[in-house]
Amino acid sequence: MLKRLMNKKIAFLATIGVEAVELTKPKTALEKEGAEVKILSPEGEDIRLLEFPEWKNEMASDGKISDAKVEEYDALYLPGGIVNPDILRTNSDAVKFVKDFAVTQKPLASMCHGPSTMITAEIVDGRKMTSWPSIQIDLENAGATWVDDAVVIDRNFITSRNPNDIPKFNEALISLIAAV
């Protein structure tokens, strides 16, 4: 079977409190299609997963966000959770990486609360997006048009609402990355 993402390298930005399924299920789907997934954390620390409201095991990080080079990646994914995006949006290296990545026009994906970091990076103005409902007003205040759909694709941005949307999100993300 032909793998659609051979030779594609995907960066995941994550830290403590990332929603477990929002990290592990897209990672598994992308790797199954041949992609190389690198998990980048603020200090290269292991990621403590959350399966709300329970803390779960840790996952190893592949490196520090500040050491990563945007041009080395074919796509960027920002998983959600409540804690994870809140920490990332206050980390200057994470915000800079997201802002710099947006300029490349390569696929930039996010789920649930993940778009919070995109808001802080000031890249959502004029975009059609979705998210967890609690950040709808934040996206709208930052200039995005919020819609309540499982998956929203606006040029190179792809967003999704919650873990229930992961199967549709994964397929849309794989297709978008394969097209570049």
Phi, psi and chi 1 to 4 in degrees:
 res  aa     phi    psi   chi1   chi2   chi3   chi4
   1 MET       -  132.3 -178.5  175.6  163.3      -
   2 LEU   -72.8  127.9 -177.0   63.0      -      -
   3 LYS   -90.8  127.2  -65.5 -174.0  177.0 -170.5
   4 ARG   -75.0  -18.0  -64.4 -179.9  -80.3  175.8
   5 LEU  -117.4   26.2  -58.4 -178.3      -      -
   6 MET   -58.6  138.2  -68.9  -59.6  -65.3      -
   7 ASN    69.1   14.6  -57.9  -45.3      -      -
   8 LYS  -100.2  138.8  -59.9  -72.9 -174.2  179.0
   9 LYS  -119.6  123.8 -168.9  171.6  176.7 -177.2
  10 ILE  -116.5  129.9  -41.0  -57.3      -      -
  11 ALA   -94.5  132.4      -      -      -      -
  12 PHE  -111.6  124.8  -79.6   35.1      -      -
  13 LEU   -97.3  125.0  -60.5 -167.4      -      -
  14 ALA  -156.0  159.0      -      -      -      -
  15 THR  -152.4 -167.7 -169.3      -      -      -
  16 ILE   -53.2  137.4 -174.4  171.2      -      -
  17 GLY    88.3   10.7      -      -      -      -
  18 VAL   -67.5  138.9   64.6      -      -      -
  19 GLU   -65.8  121.1 -173.6   66.1   36.3      -
  20 ALA   -50.4  -53.7      -      -      -      -
  21 VAL   -68.2  -26.5  -63.1      -      -      -
  22 GLU   -74.6  -16.2  -66.9  178.9   28.9      -
  23 LEU   -97.6  -51.2  179.1   77.5      -      -
  24 THR   -73.6  -40.4   58.6      -      -      -
  25 LYS   -70.0  -46.3  -72.4 -167.1  175.8 -168.6
  26 PRO   -62.6  -38.6  -27.3   38.0      -      -
  27 LYS   -59.0  -49.4 -178.7  179.0 -173.8  -64.7
  28 THR   -61.4  -43.6  -60.8      -      -      -
  29 ALA   -63.9  -42.9      -      -      -      -
  30 LEU   -66.5  -43.5  -67.9  166.6      -      -
  31 GLU   -65.8  -36.3  -70.6  173.6  -21.4      -
  32 LYS   -60.9  -29.3 -170.5  174.4 -177.9 -179.6
  33 GLU   -90.8    6.0  -72.6  -69.1  -19.1      -
  34 GLY   101.2   -1.5      -      -      -      -
  35 ALA   -74.5  152.1      -      -      -      -
  36 GLU   -98.9  118.7  178.2 -175.5   -3.0      -
  37 VAL  -104.9  129.0  173.7      -      -      -
  38 LYS  -117.1  123.7  -65.5  -68.9 -174.2 -175.8
  39 ILE   -92.5  119.4  -61.4  171.8      -      -
  40 LEU  -110.5  130.7  -54.6  173.3      -      -
  41 SER  -122.5  163.6   59.8      -      -      -
  42 PRO   -53.2  -44.2  -31.9   38.7      -      -
  43 GLU  -118.6   15.1  -62.3  -59.7  -36.5      -
  44 GLY    78.3   10.7      -      -      -      -
  45 GLU   -74.4  156.0   74.0  -81.0    5.7      -
  46 ASP   -63.2  154.1  -71.5  -11.5      -      -
  47 ILE   -99.1  123.8  -52.3  -58.3      -      -
  48 ARG   -90.0  117.5 -176.0  130.2 -171.9 -121.1
  49 LEU   -84.2  150.4  -53.8  175.0      -      -
  50 LEU  -123.6  130.4 -176.7   64.8      -      -
  51 GLU  -118.1   86.5 -166.0  170.7  -62.5      -
  52 PHE   -45.1  129.1 -167.6   78.4      -      -
  53 PRO   -96.6   13.2   35.9  -34.6      -      -
  54 GLU   -96.1  138.5  -54.3  -78.2  -35.3      -
  55 TRP   -77.4  139.4  -72.1  100.7      -      -
  56 LYS  -115.0 -165.6  -66.7  -64.3  179.4 -173.5
  57 ASN   -68.1  178.9   56.7  -20.4      -      -
  58 GLU  -103.6  156.1  -69.2 -173.3   -8.5      -
  59 MET  -124.4  139.9 -179.0  175.6  -80.2      -
  60 ALA   -69.8  142.1      -      -      -      -
  61 SER   -87.3  150.9  169.1      -      -      -
  62 ASP   -96.3   -2.6  -64.9  -55.6      -      -
  63 GLY   160.3  175.8      -      -      -      -
  64 LYS   -86.1  142.3  -69.0  171.5   63.5  170.6
  65 ILE   -58.2  -42.2  -64.6  168.6      -      -
  66 SER   -65.1  -21.8   61.7      -      -      -
  67 ASP   -88.1  -13.0  -67.7  -21.4      -      -
  68 ALA   -77.1  148.8      -      -      -      -
  69 LYS  -114.4  121.9  -52.5 -119.9  179.9  -52.2
  70 VAL   -51.5  -42.4  167.7      -      -      -
  71 GLU   -66.5  -12.5   59.0  -86.1    6.0      -
  72 GLU   -81.7   -8.3  -66.4  177.3   -4.5      -
  73 TYR  -117.3  145.8  -65.4   95.5      -      -
  74 ASP   -93.1  -17.1  -61.2  -66.3      -      -
  75 ALA  -160.6  160.9      -      -      -      -
  76 LEU  -131.3  136.9  171.4   61.4      -      -
  77 TYR  -127.3  133.3  172.9   54.3      -      -
  78 LEU  -116.4   95.5  -56.2  167.9      -      -
  79 PRO   -70.9  165.8   24.2  -29.2      -      -
  80 GLY   -98.9 -135.5      -      -      -      -
  81 GLY   102.2  172.6      -      -      -      -
  82 ILE   -92.3  -44.5  -61.4  169.0      -      -
  83 VAL   -73.8  -48.4  178.1      -      -      -
  84 ASN   -49.9  -58.0  170.5   64.1      -      -
  85 PRO   -64.2  -31.0  -17.5   28.4      -      -
  86 ASP   -67.3  -37.3 -155.8   48.8      -      -
  87 ILE   -70.8  -45.6  -67.5  171.5      -      -
  88 LEU   -62.9  -37.5  -70.6  177.3      -      -
  89 ARG   -70.5  -14.1   76.2 -176.0  -51.7 -179.0
  90 THR  -102.2    5.0   61.6      -      -      -
  91 ASN  -100.9  116.0  179.5  -75.9      -      -
  92 SER   -62.0  -34.0   60.6      -      -      -
  93 ASP   -66.5  -41.4  -67.6  -34.8      -      -
  94 ALA   -65.5  -45.6      -      -      -      -
  95 VAL   -63.0  -42.6  172.2      -      -      -
  96 LYS   -63.8  -42.5 -179.0  179.3 -179.1  -19.0
  97 PHE   -60.9  -45.3 -168.6   86.2      -      -
  98 VAL   -63.7  -45.4  170.7      -      -      -
  99 LYS   -62.4  -45.4 -172.9  175.2 -116.9  175.8
 100 ASP   -65.2  -37.4  -69.0  -11.7      -      -
 101 PHE   -66.9  -38.5 -159.2   89.9      -      -
 102 ALA   -58.7  -32.9      -      -      -      -
 103 VAL   -64.8  -27.9  172.9      -      -      -
 104 THR   -70.9  -19.6   70.3      -      -      -
 105 GLN    67.8   12.9  -61.7  -60.4  -52.9      -
 106 LYS   -79.1  161.9  -63.6  176.8 -163.8  172.9
 107 PRO   -55.7  129.5  -27.2   36.4      -      -
 108 LEU  -127.7  113.8 -161.4  164.0      -      -
 109 ALA  -115.5  151.7      -      -      -      -
 110 SER  -156.8  153.3 -168.5      -      -      -
 111 MET  -136.8  149.5  179.5  177.5  -66.9      -
 112 CYS    61.8 -114.2 -161.9      -      -      -
 113 HIS   -88.0   -4.0  -70.3   80.1      -      -
 114 GLY   -53.4  -36.8      -      -      -      -
 115 PRO   -61.5   -9.4  -28.4   37.2      -      -
 116 SER   -55.6  -40.5  -63.7      -      -      -
 117 THR   -68.5  -34.5  -51.2      -      -      -
 118 MET   -66.1  -36.8  -63.6  167.8   76.9      -
 119 ILE   -62.3  -48.8  -67.9  166.8      -      -
 120 THR   -63.5  -32.8  -57.6      -      -      -
 121 ALA   -76.0   -3.9      -      -      -      -
 122 GLU    58.2   48.9  -60.6  177.4  -33.0      -
 123 ILE  -121.3    6.8   61.1  169.5      -      -
 124 VAL   -98.0   -9.0  -56.6      -      -      -
 125 ASP   -57.9  126.4 -170.8   28.1      -      -
 126 GLY    83.6    3.1      -      -      -      -
 127 ARG   -98.1  149.2  -64.0  -65.0 -171.8  130.1
 128 LYS   -93.9  125.7 -178.0  177.1  169.0 -173.5
 129 MET  -146.5  166.5  -59.4  175.5   72.3      -
 130 THR  -133.6  171.6 -164.8      -      -      -
 131 SER  -174.0 -175.5   66.6      -      -      -
 132 TRP   -64.1  139.9 -173.2 -102.2      -      -
 133 PRO   -54.7  -29.5  -25.2   33.4      -      -
 134 SER   -68.1  -17.0   66.6      -      -      -
 135 ILE  -106.8   11.4   66.7  165.0      -      -
 136 GLN   -54.1  -50.8  172.2 -175.6  -12.0      -
 137 ILE   -64.5  -33.9 -167.5   73.9      -      -
 138 ASP   -64.7  -43.9  -60.5  -33.3      -      -
 139 LEU   -63.4  -45.4  -78.5  165.2      -      -
 140 GLU   -63.3  -41.7  -69.2  172.2  -19.0      -
 141 ASN   -64.9  -25.1  -74.6  -18.8      -      -
 142 ALA   -88.9    2.1      -      -      -      -
 143 GLY   102.0    1.9      -      -      -      -
 144 ALA   -84.5  157.2      -      -      -      -
 145 THR   -99.5  118.1  -60.7      -      -      -
 146 TRP   -93.8  134.3 -171.1   89.6      -      -
 147 VAL  -130.7  151.0  -67.1      -      -      -
 148 ASP   -97.6   72.6 -172.8   15.9      -      -
 149 ASP  -125.5  154.2  -72.7  -27.0      -      -
 150 ALA   -59.4  -42.1      -      -      -      -
 151 VAL  -139.9  133.6  176.3      -      -      -
 152 VAL  -125.7  125.6  174.5      -      -      -
 153 ILE  -114.9  123.5  -61.0  173.5      -      -
 154 ASP  -127.9  101.8 -177.7  -25.5      -      -
 155 ARG    54.6 -113.4  -66.0  167.9  -82.0  167.5
 156 ASN   -93.7   -1.6   61.9  -46.9      -      -
 157 PHE   -91.5  138.6  -77.2   15.4      -      -
 158 ILE  -134.8  125.5 -178.6  169.0      -      -
 159 THR  -129.2  157.3   50.8      -      -      -
 160 SER  -144.6  158.2 -164.2      -      -      -
 161 ARG   -81.3  -47.5  -59.7  173.9  -60.3 -165.9
 162 ASN  -164.4  173.9   61.2   59.1      -      -
 163 PRO   -56.6  -27.8  -29.7   38.4      -      -
 164 ASN   -62.7  -22.9  -65.9  -30.0      -      -
 165 ASP   -90.9    0.5  -60.7  -29.9      -      -
 166 ILE   -55.9  -44.4  -71.4  174.9      -      -
 167 PRO   -58.4  -44.8  -27.1   36.5      -      -
 168 LYS   -67.9  -40.4  -71.6  179.5 -178.8  177.1
 169 PHE   -61.5  -48.0  173.5   77.4      -      -
 170 ASN   -58.7  -45.9  -75.2  -13.1      -      -
 171 GLU   -64.6  -42.9 -173.9   51.8   43.1      -
 172 ALA   -65.3  -40.4      -      -      -      -
 173 LEU   -65.4  -45.5  179.9   57.8      -      -
 174 ILE   -59.8  -44.7  -70.7  165.3      -      -
 175 SER   -63.3  -41.4  -65.4      -      -      -
 176 LEU   -66.2  -43.5 -172.8   63.3      -      -
 177 ILE   -67.0  -41.3  -64.6  169.8      -      -
 178 ALA   -62.4  -26.8      -      -      -      -
 179 ALA   -78.5  -11.9      -      -      -      -
 180 VAL  -102.8      -  -66.5      -      -      -
